[in-house]
Amino acid sequence: MSKIATLITNMFEDSEYTEPAKSFKEAGHEVVTIEFEAGKTVTGKQKEAEVKIDKSIDDVTPDEFDALFIPGGFSPDQLRGDDRAVAFAKSFMESNKPVFAICHGPQLLITAKTLEGRNATGYKSIKVDMEYAGATYKDEEVVVCGGQLVTSRTPEDIPAFTRESLKLLEK
């Protein structure tokens, strides 16, 4: 099964991590949480979920993983301020590995300059940012682009987001 890198820090949207991660694990995939400090606990913005960080970004390489998962909330905006997280995400996009980004998750891909020429969606407040980054924004519950990138808009889209992400992991 697949090993999924999950870039996450404080203020992630709780359900946008917990629900897909649970589905990935139930399907037999390994979900590895990555932040700047291994062993620490990060908290969702709704304060409903706490996640222990498995690995420091300094201790992993994209080559160790089959896919990348970027939950939304304020987490992606914080992560994109760090060159290590941006380079990590960029590597997945450039190597054509599956990338799953929901809600504000595409912010990390905007900063990595990897959305140009791609169809994608995200939370409505980042629509213009995504368009400036060269993406064709689609206001749809889930957008799959090039058999690699899966994006969704909000927690309401999680079932479609998870379904399409799992389909890519089966390939």
N, C-alpha and C positions, 0 to 999 in steps of 0.2 A: 504494500500500500504506500501511499504518498506521505512525505514528511513536509508539513506546511509551516513556513516561517510566518509568524504573526508579529508585525510591528505595532506596539501598543504602549501607551503611557497613561498617566492620570487624565481623568476627564473624558475617557472613551464613552461612547454611547453604550450603556450596559447591554441591552438586548442585541445590539449589532455585533457584539463579541460573543455573548453567552449562547445565543441560539445557533448561529452557524457553527461555532466551535463544538457544541454538543453534537450536532448532526455529522460533522466531519469525523469526530471520534467514534460515534456509533457506526459509521460506515467503515471503520477500521483504519482511518488515517491518524497520523501523529501530528498534534498541534503543539508547536514550540513557541512560547512567548519570548519576545526579544525587546529589550529596552536598553538603557544606558548602564544599568546596574543589575546584575544577576542576584536573585534571592530576595529582592525587595518586593513589596506588594503595592500594586497600583489600584486605584479606586475609580469606578465609573462615575459619570457626572450625576446620575440619579442616586448614587450611593447604595445601589442595590447589589452591585457585584464588586468583588475584590479578586484580583488576579495576581498570583505569584509569578514573578518573572523568572523564566528558566535560564536564559542566557543573556550575557552582555553583548551588545553589538560589536564590541571589540574582540569577542571570542568566537565569532561565527563568520562564515563566508556564504555567499549565495549558492556556491557549488554544493553545499551540504543539503540543499533543500530542493523539492520538486515544484513548489508553488509558494506564492506570497499572498497573505490575507491582511487587509488593512481595514479594521473597523473604523466607524465614523466617530462623531462627537468632536471635542476640542483636541483630542489626541493627535490626529494627523497634522494639524496646524502647528502644534508644538514640535512634533518630530521633524517637520520639514525645515525647521530652523537649525538642524544639525546635519552637517555635510555627510556624516557617516550613514545616517538613515536615508538620505537622498540618494547616495551612491548605491546603497544596498537595493533600494527599490528600482533604480535605473537599470541595474544589472539584470534583474528578472525580466523587465520589459525588453531590453536589448537582446537577451538570449531566448526570447520567445517562450518563456516558461509561463504557466498560468498565473494570473494576478487577479485577485478578488478584492474590489474596493467598493464600500458602501457609504452613502451619505456624504460626509466630508472627506472620506478616504482618498478620493482623487486629488485632493490638495497636494499630497505627497508626490503624485505623478505629474502634476502641473510644475512643481518646483524641479522635478527631475527632467523636465522638458521631454516627456515621452508620450504626449497625447496627440501630437500633430498628425493629422490625417486619419484619426481614429473616431469611430462612433462610440459615444459613451454617455452616461448620465451621472447625476449626483444630486445633492441637495440643491434646491432652487437658488439659494443665495450664492452658490459658486458657479452657476450657469455661465455668466459672462466671463469669469476667470477661465473656465474650461474652453470657451470659444476663443478667447485671446490666446490660449495655449495651442490653438489649432484643431481642437476636437470639434466634431459635429455633435452638438448636444441633442439628445433625444429625451423627451419627457415621457418615459416609459418605465414600468416597474422593474424591468431588467433589460440590459443591453449587453449582448455578447458580440465582441469584435474580434475578427481574425482567429477565432478558435483559441484565443489566449486571454483576452481581457473581459471580465465580468464586472459590471457596475450596476448599482441600484441607488434609489433616491432616499428612502426613509425606512424606519423600522417596519412600517406596513408592508414593505416589499421583501422582507426577509425570506418568506417561503419561496418566492421566485428566484431570489438571489442564491439561496442555498441549493435549490434544485439545479440551476444552471452551473454553479460551481462544482457540484458533485459530478455532473455530466462530464465536465472537462477533466476531472481527476480520474475518471474511468478510462480515458483514452490512453 
